[in-house]
Amino acid sequence: MVKIASTVAGIALVIASGLAAGAARATTSAAPPAAPCTTSALGEAFTGALTLRSFQAWGCSGDFAYAWATIGSEPNEISVTEVLHIDSSAGRWVIVPRLTYCRPGALPEPIYRRGCFSN
């Protein structure tokens, strides 16, 4: 009986040690916060030659957004329509190719309607 008890105790010790070692290796990391749906956050996607002057309209649905904006500087400013997506690794909006995303079912319906059928 003593031998069985010590064997059971030994097995329990091995299991507990393995669980403790596994817990020590386990790490958690919080996902980056989702980008807010604001003109300020959306405007950060307009970089390089796409110098943002103003927004005429914008909206978000899930991880996608659309923006009707004026870019450039006079006399070369133009109005554009862009589709944006949240870069989950950076927690910010990025402009994505409309040729890739502007097809039925690829975008939430409000973004598809407002982001894919102008300029």
C-alpha positions as CSV (number, residue, x, y, z in Angstrom):
1,M,0.0,0.0,0.0
2,V,2.9,2.4,0.8
3,K,4.5,1.5,-2.5
4,I,1.3,2.4,-4.4
5,A,1.0,5.7,-2.5
6,S,4.6,6.7,-3.2
7,T,4.2,5.7,-6.9
8,V,1.0,7.8,-7.2
9,A,2.7,10.7,-5.4
10,G,5.6,10.4,-7.8
11,I,3.4,10.5,-10.8
12,A,1.5,13.5,-9.4
13,L,4.8,15.3,-8.9
14,V,5.9,14.6,-12.5
15,I,2.5,15.9,-13.8
16,A,2.6,19.0,-11.6
17,S,6.2,19.7,-12.7
18,G,5.2,19.4,-16.4
19,L,2.2,21.7,-15.9
20,A,4.3,24.3,-14.1
21,A,6.9,24.2,-16.8
22,G,4.3,24.6,-19.5
23,A,2.7,27.5,-17.6
24,A,6.1,29.2,-17.3
25,R,6.6,29.1,-21.1
26,A,3.0,30.3,-21.9
27,T,2.8,33.9,-22.8
28,T,-0.1,36.1,-23.8
29,S,-0.1,39.2,-25.8
30,A,-2.9,41.6,-26.3
31,A,-3.9,42.3,-29.9
32,P,-3.3,45.8,-31.0
33,P,-6.3,48.0,-30.6
34,A,-8.5,48.4,-33.6
35,A,-8.1,51.7,-35.4
36,P,-10.9,54.2,-34.6
37,C,-13.2,55.2,-37.4
38,T,-12.3,58.9,-37.4
39,T,-11.1,61.3,-40.0
40,S,-7.9,61.6,-38.1
41,A,-7.2,57.8,-38.0
42,L,-8.3,57.4,-41.7
43,G,-6.2,60.3,-42.7
44,E,-3.0,58.6,-41.5
45,A,-3.4,56.2,-44.5
46,F,-2.9,59.1,-47.0
47,T,0.9,59.3,-47.3
48,G,3.4,60.1,-50.0
49,A,1.9,61.5,-53.1
50,L,-1.6,61.2,-51.5
51,T,-1.3,64.4,-49.4
52,L,-4.7,64.7,-47.8
53,R,-6.4,68.1,-48.0
54,S,-9.9,67.2,-46.8
55,F,-12.6,64.6,-46.5
56,Q,-16.0,65.0,-48.2
57,A,-17.4,61.8,-46.9
58,W,-16.2,58.7,-45.1
59,G,-17.5,55.7,-43.2
60,C,-16.6,52.4,-41.7
61,S,-18.0,48.9,-41.4
62,G,-16.1,46.2,-39.6
63,D,-12.4,46.2,-40.7
64,F,-13.1,48.3,-43.9
65,A,-13.8,51.9,-44.6
66,Y,-14.3,54.2,-47.6
67,A,-13.1,57.8,-48.0
68,W,-14.1,60.5,-50.5
69,A,-11.2,62.9,-50.2
70,T,-9.4,65.7,-51.8
71,I,-5.6,65.1,-52.2
72,G,-2.7,67.1,-53.6
73,S,-2.3,70.9,-53.6
74,E,-3.6,73.6,-55.9
75,P,-3.6,73.7,-58.9
76,N,-3.1,69.9,-58.9
77,E,-5.6,68.8,-56.2
78,I,-8.0,66.0,-57.2
79,S,-10.9,64.2,-55.6
80,V,-10.4,60.5,-55.0
81,T,-12.4,57.6,-53.6
82,E,-10.4,55.1,-51.5
83,V,-11.1,51.8,-49.8
84,L,-9.3,51.2,-46.6
85,H,-8.7,48.2,-44.4
86,I,-7.3,47.9,-40.8
87,D,-3.7,46.6,-40.7
88,S,-4.2,44.4,-37.6
89,S,-0.5,44.1,-36.9
90,A,-0.1,47.9,-36.8
91,G,-3.6,48.9,-35.6
92,R,-4.0,51.5,-38.3
93,W,-5.9,52.0,-41.6
94,V,-4.2,51.4,-44.9
95,I,-5.4,52.1,-48.4
96,V,-6.1,48.9,-50.3
97,P,-6.4,48.3,-54.1
98,R,-10.0,48.8,-55.3
99,L,-9.3,46.4,-58.1
100,T,-8.8,43.6,-55.6
101,Y,-11.6,44.4,-53.1
102,C,-14.4,46.0,-55.2
103,R,-16.3,42.9,-56.1
104,P,-19.5,41.6,-54.7
105,G,-19.1,39.9,-51.3
106,A,-15.5,41.0,-50.7
107,L,-16.5,44.1,-48.7
108,P,-19.3,45.0,-46.3
109,E,-22.2,46.3,-48.4
110,P,-22.0,50.0,-47.3
111,I,-18.3,50.2,-48.1
112,Y,-18.9,48.4,-51.4
113,R,-21.6,50.8,-52.5
114,R,-19.8,54.0,-51.4
115,G,-16.2,53.0,-52.0
116,C,-16.4,51.2,-55.4
117,F,-18.7,53.2,-57.7
118,S,-17.1,56.6,-58.0
119,N,-14.1,58.1,-59.7
